[in-house]
Amino acid sequence: MNTTHVCSNCGKAAAGNFCPECGQSYHEGRINAHYFLHDIPHSIFHVDKGFFYTFISLFTRPGSMIKDYLDGKRVKYFRPFGYVIIMSTICTLLVKLIAAGIISTYLKYNPGYVPQEKEGFFNHYFSVFIFLMIPFASVITYLFMRRGKYNFWEHFLINTYIAAQLNIMQVLVYLAGWIIMLFTHSFGEIGYGIFIPIFMTAFLFIYGSVFGYLMRDSYIMKWLVPRLVIMNTFLFFLYFFGFQLTGTMKPW
């Protein structure tokens, strides 16, 4: 006799291994270490559905989208490791193109300038730095939000999606630098001047909005807000010191 299952994604009850309504597996469980051991190779060698839907959702409703995925509603979303790999690749290519445009613009107004190669691995591959920060950020969010219902590996997944979006902030920093270059015709100190406001403001907003949404049922508001502020402060200094240690504080 076939066992009837209820789909976590659409609520359809039926027998078998996959939902006949939306196609999601009936065996989607909680996020744990086994999930990531399967997801990493799957994300590298397979292309899932929902990349652009995931991209838009992480901008318009990041907390709700990640909660859906954690709750088992996963069929319409791109898997986290596949998403962060693709976003990192796209953003790295865009940054290199924009950086070339910045140098080209500068050379128009300063013909004698000789471009200097940036030193350090992470200056060339900032996305790798963001990726390597995921486990450290996960420890901080898990410790501060341990009264919530999510385990460490679920925090790891949350931080993976957030890391993918942070790559976009680097692209915006370079775009802002290019625009400033068009008006000032100079590098100046625009690295520090726009990196901190753009990247870190977006960084703190993303973390605050995502965890504010995910933890709203686990903490009363008067305790959740200060907890988020303290958590974001720790995350800020984690990334700030990371930028200093790797030499990536100034993007050009």
JOTAMO-V570586 format. One record per pair of residues at least 4 apart in sequence whose C-alpha atoms are under 6 Angstrom apart, sorted by sequence separation. I is the first residue (numbers start at 1). J is the second residue. D is the distance in Angstrom with one decimal. If there is no record, write none. Layout:
I & J & D
I & J & D
This chain:
7 & 11 & 4.7
19 & 23 & 4.8
31 & 35 & 5.9
35 & 39 & 6.0
36 & 40 & 5.9
39 & 43 & 5.7
42 & 46 & 5.6
50 & 54 & 5.8
53 & 57 & 6.0
57 & 61 & 5.3
58 & 62 & 4.1
67 & 71 & 6.0
69 & 73 & 5.1
79 & 83 & 6.0
84 & 88 & 5.9
87 & 91 & 6.0
88 & 92 & 5.9
95 & 99 & 5.9
106 & 110 & 5.9
107 & 111 & 5.0
122 & 126 & 5.0
134 & 138 & 6.0
138 & 142 & 5.9
141 & 145 & 5.9
142 & 146 & 5.3
150 & 154 & 5.7
159 & 163 & 5.9
180 & 184 & 6.0
181 & 185 & 4.9
190 & 194 & 5.9
191 & 195 & 5.8
194 & 198 & 6.0
195 & 199 & 5.7
196 & 200 & 5.3
197 & 201 & 5.6
199 & 203 & 5.9
204 & 208 & 5.9
205 & 209 & 6.0
208 & 212 & 5.6
211 & 215 & 5.7
212 & 216 & 5.9
228 & 232 & 6.0
232 & 236 & 5.9
236 & 240 & 6.0
237 & 241 & 5.9
243 & 247 & 5.7
6 & 11 & 5.7
7 & 12 & 5.3
18 & 23 & 5.6
19 & 24 & 5.4
57 & 62 & 6.0
68 & 73 & 5.1
69 & 74 & 5.0
181 & 186 & 5.8
219 & 224 & 5.5
243 & 248 & 4.9
244 & 249 & 6.0
6 & 12 & 5.6
18 & 24 & 5.6
243 & 249 & 4.8
6 & 13 & 4.3
18 & 25 & 4.4
5 & 13 & 5.4
17 & 25 & 5.9
18 & 26 & 5.4
5 & 14 & 5.5
17 & 26 & 5.5
4 & 14 & 5.0
5 & 15 & 5.9
142 & 152 & 5.9
4 & 15 & 4.4
3 & 15 & 5.6
2 & 15 & 5.9
138 & 155 & 5.5
138 & 156 & 5.2
7 & 26 & 5.7
173 & 195 & 5.9
54 & 77 & 5.4
134 & 159 & 5.8
50 & 76 & 5.3
50 & 77 & 4.8
51 & 78 & 5.2
50 & 78 & 5.1
49 & 78 & 5.9
48 & 78 & 5.9
169 & 199 & 5.4
43 & 81 & 5.8
43 & 82 & 4.2
88 & 127 & 5.4
28 & 72 & 5.9
24 & 75 & 5.4
192 & 250 & 5.9
191 & 250 & 4.9
191 & 251 & 5.8
9 & 72 & 6.0
8 & 72 & 5.1
9 & 73 & 3.7
8 & 73 & 5.6
148 & 218 & 5.3
95 & 171 & 5.6
102 & 178 & 5.3
87 & 164 & 5.9
84 & 164 & 4.5
80 & 161 & 5.8
32 & 153 & 5.1
31 & 153 & 5.9
31 & 154 & 5.2
123 & 248 & 5.6
63 & 210 & 4.2
62 & 210 & 5.9
63 & 213 & 5.4
